[in-house]
Amino acid sequence: SDFLAMANIGMMDAAFFVGKNELLSWLNDLLSINYTKVEQCANGAAFCQIMDAIYPGEVPMKKVLFEAKLEHDFVKNYKVLQTVFDKKQIPKHIEVNKLIKAKPLDNLEF
């Protein structure tokens, strides 16, 4: 599958050297949002939206809490995301406890 090919990209691949501003620009364009910091992805909603863009109709977007501000609400969004990963057989483990802390590098690497 295409995803498995992407999952096996080596650490020295050019994909790992894209700047965060370029990634934010891509994310804002894709999702029609206006994030200014990678940390804004910490609530998980943007990750759910990305998966919805890749697999239209497969993400139960009505369960996504877009205005989530508290960590326990962030976790609910990551559960939605993990369900989609499992359904699509994407072997990516979501390190929820790291991502909800809103540290830029953790969210950028994910």
Salt bridges, closest charged atoms under 4 A:
GLU58 OE1 - LYS87 NZ 2.96
GLU71 OE1 - LYS101 NZ 3.43
ASP73 OD1 - HIS72 NE2 3.59
ASP73 OD1 - LYS76 NZ 3.65
GLU95 OE1 - LYS98 NZ 3.84
